[in-house]
Amino acid sequence: MTQTVDSDSLIPALTPALAGMPDVVDQVALARLYGEPLFAMPQDLYIPPDALEVFLEAFEGPLDLLLYLIRKQNFNILDIPMAGLTRQYLVYVDEIRGRNLELAAEYLLMAAMLIEIKSRMLLPPRKVAEGQEPEDPRAELVRRLLEYEQMKLAAAKLNAMPQFGRDFLKAQVYIEQSLQPRFPDVHVVELQEAWRDIMKRAKLIQHHKISREELSVREHMSIVLRHLQGRKFVEFEHLFDPTKGAAVLVVTFIAMLELAKETLIEITQAEAFAPIYVRLAYSPA
């Protein structure tokens, strides 16, 4: 509900108090208007009536207002006196209807519902089957009020719980330097990588003595054919002898490529990632 104070009656009451105030108090402005300091009260001070409205109670909707009126008058919510409740409700609606029509629309809808319930209670009850109680016009309103009260109490309990940013803040501590430095642990894999890196650098600076060795691709082609003679399949890696050095391995591989190019051998594999086999190319008789 609201109360309005007349500004014409307020200004004479404030005049004696304003007249005794000094224009400047220790060179400090009495107030600021749009950022500009005021060192004296203006003579044409006008306070609009709307600025002096005091809302004694704030409600979140018609159900909130009805629940407030019921609890304030200690009415039994299961047996609401509709005449008294409707009269008090309409007094509040009349206060807000002329000032905020958009806000009053929702309250007016509830007022129409209260008047309807009140008129239905004045009519004789409808006839019902034997053993059944007549329908109470207030039943739907009571059900809505009870559900609203439960939700309001639950919201109040949730609001009473501590909330981050309102009741407490997260503590943050910044430590520039710890008292005892802790070095990260070294894993075995990292140690292996470091050792491989050292070995790579050692190989780059070691000295090599290069000697010329003449190797014949044709000769190694013959060696591969002799190795495959009389065998169905030979595994690819068994055709190489690592003890003879990298140069021989390279020439042997080139010899195999030449034999495959001339369709003298076949290189096969049963499936992906399976071992590779080499055999003599099949030639029909």
Backbone bond lengths (Angstrom), bond angles and torsions (degrees), N, CA, C in turn:
res aa  C-N    CA-C-N  psi(-1)  N-CA   C-N-CA  omega(-1)  CA-C   N-CA-C  phi
1 M - - - 1.459 - - 1.523 109.12 -
2 T 1.351 117.52 158.55 1.456 121.99 -176.18 1.513 109.73 -125.29
3 Q 1.317 115.18 153.42 1.457 123.69 171.99 1.508 107.95 -128.99
4 T 1.327 117.87 137.51 1.452 123.55 -177.43 1.514 109.13 -112.25
5 V 1.338 114.86 132.43 1.467 120.87 179.66 1.516 107.66 -105.96
6 D 1.315 118.17 130.81 1.453 122.97 -179.02 1.514 109.28 -71.71
7 S 1.352 115.75 127.88 1.470 119.53 -178.67 1.519 111.34 -70.78
8 D 1.368 118.15 -29.76 1.471 119.74 -179.33 1.526 111.29 -66.20
9 S 1.337 115.65 -34.66 1.467 118.53 177.97 1.507 112.14 -80.96
10 L 1.337 117.51 -17.57 1.462 119.93 -178.53 1.520 111.97 -82.18
11 I 1.346 116.87 -37.15 1.463 119.48 -174.71 1.531 112.03 -65.00
12 P 1.361 121.07 -43.39 1.471 119.07 176.30 1.513 112.59 -61.51
13 A 1.339 117.17 -33.41 1.452 118.97 179.99 1.520 111.37 -69.83
14 L 1.329 116.64 -28.92 1.456 119.88 -179.85 1.522 112.99 -87.15
15 T 1.350 117.48 -15.85 1.462 120.12 -173.92 1.522 112.72 -60.86
16 P 1.359 121.11 -47.60 1.473 118.77 179.48 1.521 112.97 -59.43
17 A 1.327 115.42 -38.49 1.468 117.71 -179.67 1.515 111.12 -68.79
18 L 1.350 117.63 -37.13 1.464 119.97 -179.74 1.517 111.17 -73.87
19 A 1.344 117.68 -31.78 1.456 119.36 -177.79 1.514 112.17 -67.16
20 G 1.333 116.11 -29.74 1.459 118.11 -178.41 1.501 114.03 -84.56
21 M 1.313 118.36 -2.59 1.462 120.77 -178.67 1.516 110.43 -83.46
22 P 1.274 118.50 138.85 1.473 120.52 178.58 1.512 110.97 -72.70
23 D 1.349 114.58 155.55 1.458 118.71 179.53 1.521 111.67 -66.95
24 V 1.303 117.30 -40.75 1.459 122.15 -178.60 1.516 108.01 -133.95
25 V 1.309 115.48 129.50 1.456 120.87 177.91 1.519 107.41 -111.28
26 D 1.329 115.75 104.94 1.475 121.77 179.33 1.521 111.34 51.84
27 Q 1.351 116.09 42.80 1.457 121.84 179.24 1.527 112.82 57.22
28 V 1.338 116.98 26.03 1.462 121.27 178.28 1.514 108.14 -109.27
29 A 1.330 118.82 133.54 1.455 122.50 -177.65 1.520 110.26 -67.93
30 L 1.352 114.72 142.75 1.457 119.07 177.07 1.529 111.39 -70.02
31 A 1.320 116.52 -31.94 1.461 121.53 -179.72 1.521 108.50 -161.65
32 R 1.335 115.58 173.97 1.460 121.22 176.23 1.527 107.94 -128.07
33 L 1.331 116.28 133.20 1.444 123.31 179.97 1.522 108.12 -121.29
34 Y 1.358 116.43 111.42 1.463 121.86 -176.12 1.528 111.76 54.88
35 G 1.331 115.37 39.73 1.458 120.53 177.95 1.518 115.00 84.84
36 E 1.346 118.24 -11.53 1.463 121.42 -179.23 1.524 109.03 -94.31
37 P 1.346 118.20 135.32 1.475 120.23 -179.46 1.524 111.52 -73.23
38 L 1.328 114.86 144.86 1.466 122.70 174.76 1.523 108.13 -113.95
39 F 1.355 115.52 118.79 1.462 119.95 179.84 1.523 111.94 -99.55
40 A 1.346 117.73 -0.85 1.467 121.59 177.74 1.511 108.32 -150.23
41 M 1.324 117.53 148.87 1.445 121.66 178.96 1.523 110.16 -70.44
42 P 1.326 120.01 134.16 1.469 121.47 179.69 1.524 111.13 -67.54
43 Q 1.357 116.30 145.47 1.450 121.73 -178.45 1.527 112.43 -77.23
44 D 1.332 117.80 -24.34 1.461 121.36 -177.62 1.530 111.22 -104.36
45 L 1.343 116.03 40.07 1.454 120.42 -178.77 1.523 110.44 -66.06
46 Y 1.317 116.86 127.01 1.465 122.65 179.33 1.517 109.12 -130.05
47 I 1.320 115.15 126.86 1.456 120.90 178.91 1.511 107.53 -111.31
48 P 1.341 119.45 113.59 1.471 121.12 -179.87 1.513 110.71 -65.77
49 P 1.344 117.53 149.38 1.474 119.95 -178.37 1.516 112.91 -61.21
50 D 1.349 117.46 -35.33 1.462 118.91 -178.27 1.520 112.68 -63.50
51 A 1.352 116.31 -24.89 1.456 119.09 -178.41 1.512 112.30 -74.48
52 L 1.336 117.67 -14.18 1.463 121.17 -176.35 1.515 112.00 -108.05
53 E 1.361 117.60 19.91 1.447 119.83 176.01 1.528 109.17 -79.53
54 V 1.306 115.39 134.09 1.460 121.57 -179.92 1.523 107.87 -117.07
55 F 1.306 117.40 119.52 1.454 121.64 177.11 1.527 107.92 -87.10
56 L 1.340 114.40 111.26 1.460 118.98 -178.72 1.527 111.12 -73.89
57 E 1.315 117.08 -37.98 1.457 121.51 179.15 1.520 108.49 -133.90
58 A 1.316 117.15 139.59 1.464 123.05 177.00 1.518 107.67 -115.76
59 F 1.329 116.19 128.02 1.460 121.42 -177.17 1.526 108.73 -118.77
60 E 1.315 114.76 150.64 1.451 120.89 -177.67 1.520 112.25 -94.35
61 G 1.314 118.38 3.70 1.450 121.01 178.44 1.511 110.92 160.04
62 P 1.336 117.55 177.65 1.465 120.54 -178.53 1.520 113.45 -60.99
63 L 1.337 117.92 -41.02 1.458 119.93 179.00 1.517 111.37 -63.53
64 D 1.316 116.77 -37.12 1.457 120.31 177.75 1.527 110.87 -64.27
65 L 1.321 116.96 -41.16 1.468 120.81 177.77 1.519 111.11 -65.58
66 L 1.334 118.37 -44.83 1.461 121.17 179.11 1.524 111.19 -61.56
67 L 1.327 116.57 -43.31 1.461 119.96 179.69 1.523 110.87 -63.85
68 Y 1.347 116.46 -37.51 1.467 120.25 177.66 1.530 110.91 -63.48
69 L 1.334 117.33 -44.71 1.465 120.88 -179.20 1.525 111.25 -65.68
70 I 1.332 117.08 -38.19 1.464 120.31 -179.66 1.520 110.81 -66.89
71 R 1.333 116.72 -45.90 1.464 119.56 -178.59 1.524 111.40 -70.83
72 K 1.321 117.55 -33.00 1.463 120.43 -179.46 1.524 110.97 -67.47
73 Q 1.340 118.51 -39.04 1.460 122.76 -179.19 1.533 112.35 -91.19
74 N 1.340 116.90 2.51 1.467 121.84 -179.84 1.534 111.51 57.53
75 F 1.337 115.37 39.87 1.452 119.37 176.39 1.529 109.04 -76.08
76 N 1.324 115.36 150.09 1.457 120.74 172.45 1.525 107.84 -77.99
77 I 1.332 116.36 117.94 1.452 119.62 -174.69 1.525 111.90 -66.14
78 L 1.340 116.89 -21.61 1.464 120.47 177.45 1.526 112.13 -86.40
79 D 1.322 117.58 -9.19 1.468 121.48 178.86 1.532 107.69 -142.42
80 I 1.309 115.91 72.37 1.463 121.79 -172.68 1.524 109.52 -79.03
81 P 1.338 117.57 128.43 1.472 119.72 171.26 1.528 109.56 -75.87
82 M 1.310 117.38 101.15 1.455 122.28 -171.22 1.523 112.44 -65.54
83 A 1.329 118.43 -33.22 1.467 120.25 -177.67 1.529 110.75 -63.53
84 G 1.328 116.79 -51.90 1.458 119.57 -179.08 1.517 113.09 -67.02
85 L 1.338 115.92 -39.73 1.468 119.33 179.89 1.521 110.85 -65.68
86 T 1.327 117.58 -42.69 1.464 120.47 -179.68 1.513 111.41 -64.98
87 R 1.323 117.82 -39.03 1.469 121.45 -179.94 1.531 110.91 -63.47
88 Q 1.332 117.79 -45.92 1.467 121.01 179.48 1.535 110.73 -67.20
89 Y 1.316 116.94 -36.59 1.469 120.33 179.96 1.523 110.38 -65.32
90 L 1.336 117.97 -42.50 1.459 121.11 -178.11 1.520 111.69 -67.44
91 V 1.344 117.88 -28.86 1.465 120.28 176.58 1.527 109.96 -62.22
92 Y 1.317 116.75 -43.37 1.469 119.75 179.33 1.523 111.28 -68.09
93 V 1.342 116.97 -40.07 1.459 120.45 -179.63 1.522 110.65 -63.97
94 D 1.345 117.86 -38.30 1.469 120.77 177.95 1.524 111.30 -62.88
95 E 1.344 117.67 -30.84 1.459 120.95 -179.65 1.525 111.94 -69.18
96 I 1.327 117.66 -37.95 1.463 120.27 -174.28 1.517 112.52 -97.52
97 R 1.352 118.68 -12.28 1.461 120.19 -175.22 1.520 112.05 -66.80
98 G 1.315 117.35 -37.79 1.454 119.64 -177.98 1.511 113.98 -82.55
99 R 1.331 119.33 -8.60 1.465 121.17 -175.18 1.530 112.30 -111.19
100 N 1.302 117.21 -34.81 1.469 120.09 -178.10 1.521 107.44 -141.46
101 L 1.343 115.62 88.68 1.456 120.56 -175.82 1.534 111.14 -65.63
102 E 1.341 116.59 -35.82 1.465 119.12 -179.80 1.520 110.76 -64.53
103 L 1.329 117.30 -39.90 1.458 121.07 177.79 1.523 110.96 -71.05
104 A 1.350 116.96 -35.49 1.461 120.54 -176.27 1.513 112.81 -74.03
105 A 1.337 119.65 -19.61 1.457 121.71 -176.77 1.521 111.47 -59.83
106 E 1.322 117.10 -44.29 1.464 120.24 179.79 1.521 110.91 -66.26
107 Y 1.323 116.81 -37.83 1.463 120.48 179.07 1.530 110.64 -70.25
108 L 1.330 117.94 -34.39 1.456 120.96 178.89 1.534 110.77 -66.57
109 L 1.319 117.08 -35.52 1.456 120.36 177.27 1.521 110.76 -62.94
110 M 1.344 116.56 -42.97 1.464 119.68 177.07 1.520 110.90 -67.09
111 A 1.347 118.20 -34.24 1.463 120.88 177.83 1.520 110.72 -63.10
112 A 1.328 116.71 -40.71 1.463 119.59 177.42 1.524 110.96 -63.40
113 M 1.337 116.89 -36.82 1.464 120.33 178.80 1.522 110.49 -67.00
114 L 1.345 118.34 -39.68 1.468 121.59 178.72 1.524 111.01 -64.99
115 I 1.331 116.23 -41.77 1.465 119.55 179.61 1.529 110.33 -65.19
116 E 1.327 116.88 -38.16 1.462 120.03 177.70 1.518 111.13 -63.38
117 I 1.349 116.48 -45.00 1.466 119.70 178.93 1.529 110.53 -62.16
118 K 1.338 115.40 -41.73 1.465 119.41 179.94 1.522 111.03 -62.18
119 S 1.354 118.34 -42.02 1.458 121.43 179.87 1.522 111.47 -68.74
120 R 1.327 118.03 -35.71 1.464 120.86 178.84 1.518 111.74 -67.77
121 M 1.338 116.05 -31.25 1.463 119.09 178.59 1.524 111.63 -72.03
122 L 1.346 117.63 -23.11 1.464 120.66 178.18 1.518 112.01 -77.45
123 L 1.332 117.18 -21.63 1.462 120.78 179.77 1.520 110.24 -80.30
124 P 1.309 117.20 154.06 1.478 119.03 176.44 1.526 110.25 -65.12
125 P 1.322 117.88 143.90 1.468 120.53 -178.38 1.519 111.37 -65.25
126 R 1.323 114.04 151.12 1.457 119.61 178.29 1.522 110.52 -71.72
127 K 1.319 114.72 150.54 1.448 119.83 178.54 1.522 109.36 -74.34
128 V 1.313 115.64 133.91 1.466 121.61 179.03 1.511 108.80 -124.77
129 A 1.310 115.39 169.92 1.459 120.04 179.20 1.517 110.77 -64.05
130 E 1.305 114.91 155.51 1.470 120.33 -178.32 1.526 109.89 -63.82
131 G 1.294 116.95 135.32 1.468 122.39 -179.18 1.508 113.87 91.73
132 Q 1.340 119.64 -5.63 1.452 123.10 178.79 1.516 110.43 -108.26
133 E 1.328 115.73 145.49 1.455 121.03 178.69 1.522 109.99 -85.00
134 P 1.327 117.75 145.36 1.469 119.77 177.99 1.520 111.43 -66.13
135 E 1.307 116.07 149.95 1.468 121.14 -178.15 1.520 110.20 -69.24
136 D 1.325 115.94 132.65 1.462 122.08 178.42 1.525 108.85 -87.99
137 P 1.338 120.47 122.83 1.473 120.93 179.01 1.517 113.72 -61.88
138 R 1.330 117.31 -19.10 1.468 120.80 -178.33 1.524 112.79 -87.52
139 A 1.344 118.22 -3.31 1.471 120.74 -171.89 1.525 111.70 -60.98
140 E 1.338 117.83 -46.47 1.464 120.51 -178.38 1.516 111.15 -64.51
141 L 1.340 117.50 -40.48 1.464 120.53 178.53 1.525 111.23 -64.95
142 V 1.325 117.33 -41.20 1.474 121.11 178.86 1.517 110.34 -63.17
143 R 1.348 115.98 -41.84 1.467 118.40 179.45 1.525 111.44 -61.94
144 R 1.317 118.44 -43.32 1.460 121.72 179.44 1.512 111.60 -65.75
145 L 1.334 117.32 -38.69 1.473 120.42 179.42 1.527 111.32 -66.28
146 L 1.329 116.61 -42.18 1.465 119.29 179.55 1.524 111.43 -65.42
147 E 1.336 117.79 -41.73 1.464 120.09 177.73 1.514 111.02 -64.83
148 Y 1.332 116.86 -40.07 1.474 119.39 179.75 1.529 110.97 -65.56
149 E 1.341 116.10 -39.30 1.466 118.75 -179.92 1.518 111.18 -65.24
150 Q 1.333 117.18 -39.05 1.466 119.59 177.60 1.527 111.28 -62.96
151 M 1.342 116.77 -44.08 1.457 119.86 179.09 1.524 111.54 -65.51
152 K 1.329 117.02 -36.10 1.460 120.31 179.46 1.521 111.46 -67.75
153 L 1.339 116.74 -40.89 1.461 119.45 177.27 1.525 111.57 -66.45
154 A 1.345 116.91 -38.22 1.467 119.84 177.72 1.518 110.90 -65.62
155 A 1.347 117.35 -39.71 1.469 119.97 178.05 1.518 111.06 -66.07
156 A 1.350 116.96 -35.52 1.468 119.58 178.25 1.527 111.06 -66.74
157 K 1.340 116.91 -37.89 1.462 119.63 177.78 1.530 111.09 -66.14
158 L 1.334 115.83 -40.85 1.472 118.61 178.15 1.526 110.95 -65.44
159 N 1.338 116.51 -38.54 1.458 119.68 -179.92 1.524 111.89 -69.14
160 A 1.349 116.45 -26.75 1.467 119.55 179.42 1.522 112.65 -76.08
161 M 1.315 117.09 -17.03 1.464 120.02 179.06 1.534 109.99 -71.24
162 P 1.315 117.84 147.03 1.472 119.82 179.54 1.523 111.23 -60.70
163 Q 1.304 115.66 134.37 1.462 121.74 -179.00 1.522 109.69 -119.86
164 F 1.329 114.34 139.85 1.460 119.97 178.78 1.529 109.60 -69.12
165 G 1.310 116.50 130.83 1.443 121.99 -178.86 1.510 113.87 93.83
166 R 1.356 116.81 -21.08 1.454 120.06 177.60 1.523 111.71 -107.87
167 D 1.334 116.77 -49.22 1.459 121.05 -177.59 1.523 112.92 -103.34
168 F 1.318 117.55 -22.77 1.460 119.54 179.65 1.510 108.76 -152.56
169 L 1.300 115.91 160.17 1.458 123.32 178.79 1.519 109.49 -126.36
170 K 1.296 115.82 154.20 1.457 120.94 178.70 1.528 109.59 -79.53
171 A 1.319 115.35 125.51 1.464 120.11 -179.53 1.523 110.30 -76.91
172 Q 1.298 115.85 137.00 1.462 122.13 178.76 1.523 109.01 -127.90
173 V 1.306 115.80 126.18 1.460 122.17 -178.24 1.515 108.07 -119.37
174 Y 1.307 116.56 126.08 1.455 122.48 179.17 1.533 108.82 -105.45
175 I 1.331 116.77 122.51 1.459 122.48 179.19 1.520 107.33 -112.14
176 E 1.314 116.64 115.77 1.462 120.27 -177.68 1.524 111.55 -72.39
177 Q 1.318 117.95 -40.93 1.466 120.65 -176.82 1.524 108.15 -149.22
178 S 1.305 116.88 130.50 1.452 120.39 178.29 1.518 110.20 -76.08
179 L 1.323 116.28 158.05 1.459 120.64 -177.85 1.530 111.32 -68.61
180 Q 1.325 117.34 -40.09 1.461 121.20 -178.61 1.520 108.90 -122.17
181 P 1.316 118.26 114.72 1.475 119.25 -178.30 1.523 110.94 -66.49
182 R 1.283 115.33 139.54 1.468 121.55 178.03 1.515 108.95 -117.15
183 F 1.306 115.94 122.41 1.453 120.90 -178.96 1.524 109.76 -90.79
184 P 1.307 117.28 147.75 1.475 119.65 -179.35 1.516 111.25 -67.75
185 D 1.329 114.47 150.21 1.465 121.25 178.39 1.529 110.14 -73.48
186 V 1.341 115.46 145.56 1.466 122.10 178.77 1.514 108.10 -100.88
187 H 1.318 116.64 124.04 1.458 121.41 179.67 1.529 109.92 -88.66
188 V 1.320 113.85 163.92 1.468 120.09 -178.20 1.528 110.69 -64.37
189 V 1.311 116.91 -38.36 1.466 120.23 -178.92 1.518 110.77 -64.05
190 E 1.332 117.18 -40.79 1.462 120.38 178.68 1.528 110.83 -65.45
191 L 1.331 117.16 -36.74 1.473 120.45 177.51 1.524 110.74 -65.95
192 Q 1.325 116.99 -38.91 1.465 120.14 177.83 1.527 111.34 -65.06
193 E 1.332 116.75 -42.02 1.455 119.59 178.32 1.522 111.54 -62.75
194 A 1.330 117.28 -39.12 1.467 120.12 178.25 1.531 111.26 -64.65
195 W 1.353 116.39 -39.54 1.473 119.41 179.16 1.526 110.81 -67.39
196 R 1.344 118.74 -39.54 1.459 121.14 177.44 1.522 110.88 -63.30
197 D 1.306 116.91 -37.30 1.455 119.95 178.74 1.522 111.33 -65.04
198 I 1.331 116.83 -38.55 1.478 119.83 177.56 1.521 110.73 -65.31
199 M 1.329 116.57 -41.81 1.466 119.94 179.93 1.532 110.98 -64.75
200 K 1.324 118.12 -38.43 1.463 120.47 177.94 1.518 110.87 -62.78
201 R 1.324 117.36 -42.73 1.470 119.82 179.57 1.522 111.27 -68.31
202 A 1.335 116.74 -32.61 1.467 119.42 178.84 1.527 110.86 -67.73
203 K 1.340 116.04 -36.29 1.465 118.86 179.74 1.519 111.74 -70.26
204 L 1.317 117.60 -26.92 1.455 120.14 -179.52 1.526 112.97 -72.48
205 I 1.318 116.78 -26.15 1.473 118.98 -176.04 1.527 112.50 -105.11
206 Q 1.348 117.81 -0.69 1.462 118.32 -179.48 1.540 110.48 -77.44
207 H 1.322 115.66 156.10 1.463 122.00 -176.90 1.528 109.71 -92.58
208 H 1.308 115.62 142.78 1.455 121.66 179.86 1.533 108.29 -124.86
209 K 1.296 114.73 143.16 1.452 121.10 173.69 1.519 107.34 -109.84
210 I 1.296 115.04 113.29 1.461 120.47 -173.99 1.526 108.44 -96.82
211 S 1.277 115.14 126.67 1.469 121.09 177.07 1.518 108.62 -121.61
212 R 1.289 117.39 146.72 1.452 122.86 -176.56 1.515 109.35 -86.36
213 E 1.313 115.40 131.27 1.459 121.29 178.41 1.517 107.95 -133.92
214 E 1.286 116.01 124.48 1.447 120.54 -178.58 1.521 109.20 -90.51
215 L 1.343 115.57 124.44 1.458 122.59 179.94 1.512 108.33 -124.01
216 S 1.306 116.37 138.03 1.457 122.13 -176.84 1.524 109.38 -103.45
217 V 1.333 115.06 125.82 1.468 119.41 177.55 1.523 110.10 -68.09
218 R 1.347 117.44 -39.61 1.451 121.03 179.88 1.521 110.98 -61.50
219 E 1.318 116.31 -40.53 1.459 119.55 179.74 1.519 110.88 -62.25
220 H 1.340 117.35 -42.40 1.463 120.43 -179.67 1.525 111.63 -73.25
221 M 1.332 117.18 -24.77 1.459 118.97 172.79 1.524 110.08 -64.59
222 S 1.289 115.99 -40.22 1.472 119.99 177.75 1.513 110.86 -66.43
223 I 1.352 116.66 -38.86 1.471 119.94 179.49 1.532 110.34 -62.59
224 V 1.336 116.24 -41.45 1.466 119.65 -179.66 1.527 109.99 -65.48
225 L 1.357 117.65 -41.96 1.460 120.22 -179.99 1.519 111.19 -64.49
226 R 1.324 118.28 -39.71 1.459 120.80 178.41 1.529 110.40 -65.22
227 H 1.367 116.20 -35.39 1.462 120.24 -178.85 1.533 110.82 -68.94
228 L 1.331 116.46 -29.52 1.457 120.42 -178.96 1.521 112.45 -89.12
229 Q 1.330 117.12 -11.19 1.457 120.98 -175.94 1.516 109.80 -64.01
230 G 1.311 117.41 128.87 1.456 122.67 176.39 1.515 114.20 80.73
231 R 1.325 119.26 7.45 1.472 122.65 179.09 1.528 109.15 -122.01
232 K 1.336 113.77 144.71 1.462 117.48 178.28 1.535 110.78 -75.22
233 F 1.319 115.06 -53.73 1.454 120.23 -179.53 1.521 109.33 -137.26
234 V 1.313 115.89 144.10 1.467 122.90 174.14 1.526 107.33 -129.34
235 E 1.321 115.68 132.48 1.467 119.29 -179.11 1.527 109.74 -65.97
236 F 1.295 115.65 142.32 1.455 122.37 -172.13 1.525 112.21 -54.55
237 E 1.308 117.60 -44.72 1.466 119.88 -174.97 1.523 113.40 -73.11
238 H 1.355 117.37 -17.22 1.466 120.03 179.16 1.523 112.35 -76.27
239 L 1.344 117.67 -9.88 1.462 120.96 177.96 1.518 112.38 -84.77
240 F 1.321 117.65 -1.36 1.463 121.08 -177.85 1.521 108.96 -117.55
241 D 1.348 114.21 145.09 1.464 121.38 178.74 1.519 107.75 -119.14
242 P 1.343 118.66 99.65 1.465 120.85 -176.50 1.518 114.02 -62.97
243 T 1.352 117.89 -19.99 1.465 119.63 -177.83 1.519 112.80 -71.40
244 K 1.337 118.26 -15.19 1.465 121.24 -177.91 1.519 113.38 -87.75
245 G 1.321 117.15 -1.95 1.457 118.94 176.28 1.517 112.85 101.24
246 A 1.349 114.48 165.65 1.455 120.33 -176.31 1.518 111.88 -69.79
247 A 1.346 117.00 -32.79 1.465 119.02 -177.82 1.528 111.06 -63.83
248 V 1.331 116.86 -42.48 1.468 120.54 179.74 1.521 110.09 -66.20
249 L 1.326 116.76 -37.35 1.463 119.62 179.26 1.524 111.05 -63.55
250 V 1.337 116.31 -40.45 1.458 119.91 -179.87 1.517 110.74 -65.75
251 V 1.339 116.92 -44.74 1.464 120.42 -179.39 1.526 110.43 -64.86
252 T 1.345 116.61 -39.23 1.465 119.49 178.13 1.526 111.23 -62.15
253 F 1.326 116.27 -40.17 1.458 120.01 179.36 1.529 111.17 -66.07
254 I 1.348 116.07 -40.50 1.468 119.25 176.95 1.519 110.71 -64.34
255 A 1.335 116.35 -37.08 1.466 120.32 178.65 1.525 110.21 -63.77
256 M 1.319 117.69 -39.69 1.458 120.31 178.19 1.524 111.20 -65.32
257 L 1.332 117.09 -38.44 1.459 120.07 178.32 1.528 110.91 -64.66
258 E 1.325 116.63 -39.61 1.456 120.23 178.26 1.526 111.20 -65.69
259 L 1.329 116.84 -39.59 1.466 119.87 178.70 1.529 110.80 -66.16
260 A 1.353 117.15 -38.90 1.461 119.87 177.39 1.514 110.71 -67.61
261 K 1.339 117.14 -35.88 1.456 120.59 178.90 1.517 110.90 -65.07
262 E 1.342 116.92 -37.43 1.458 121.50 179.84 1.523 112.39 -87.00
263 T 1.355 116.67 9.23 1.475 124.42 178.44 1.520 111.77 55.36
264 L 1.330 116.81 36.70 1.454 120.50 174.90 1.520 111.47 -91.92
265 I 1.331 117.15 -22.02 1.460 121.40 176.99 1.525 108.17 -132.23
266 E 1.351 115.62 162.48 1.454 122.91 176.06 1.524 109.24 -124.45
267 I 1.315 115.12 134.63 1.471 121.41 178.32 1.521 106.51 -110.57
268 T 1.329 117.88 117.93 1.465 122.96 -172.56 1.521 109.68 -126.20
269 Q 1.338 112.47 164.35 1.473 121.25 178.41 1.519 107.15 -153.22
270 A 1.320 117.32 132.24 1.465 121.05 -175.80 1.524 111.86 -68.04
271 E 1.326 118.77 -42.04 1.464 123.62 -179.34 1.517 108.10 -156.53
272 A 1.331 114.96 176.64 1.469 119.92 -179.41 1.525 110.20 -62.58
273 F 1.316 115.18 136.94 1.469 124.34 178.66 1.539 112.54 67.00
274 A 1.315 117.61 10.62 1.463 120.64 176.52 1.529 109.78 -84.57
275 P 1.330 118.33 164.01 1.472 120.10 178.41 1.527 111.43 -60.53
276 I 1.329 115.48 148.35 1.463 122.73 -179.70 1.526 108.58 -96.75
277 Y 1.344 115.85 132.87 1.462 121.09 -179.10 1.534 109.52 -120.93
278 V 1.353 114.07 152.23 1.465 121.96 -179.74 1.522 107.82 -125.79
279 R 1.350 116.41 138.67 1.460 121.02 177.06 1.527 108.89 -146.39
280 L 1.335 114.86 164.14 1.460 119.32 175.32 1.520 109.97 -67.65
281 A 1.315 116.26 142.59 1.453 120.75 -179.31 1.520 109.26 -66.67
282 Y 1.318 116.17 139.83 1.462 121.30 -179.12 1.522 109.44 -77.42
283 S 1.330 116.59 127.33 1.466 121.02 179.57 1.524 107.57 -123.48
284 P 1.324 119.20 118.35 1.471 120.29 -178.08 1.540 110.74 -65.93
285 A 1.300 113.83 147.16 1.474 119.54 -179.03 1.523 109.56 -68.39
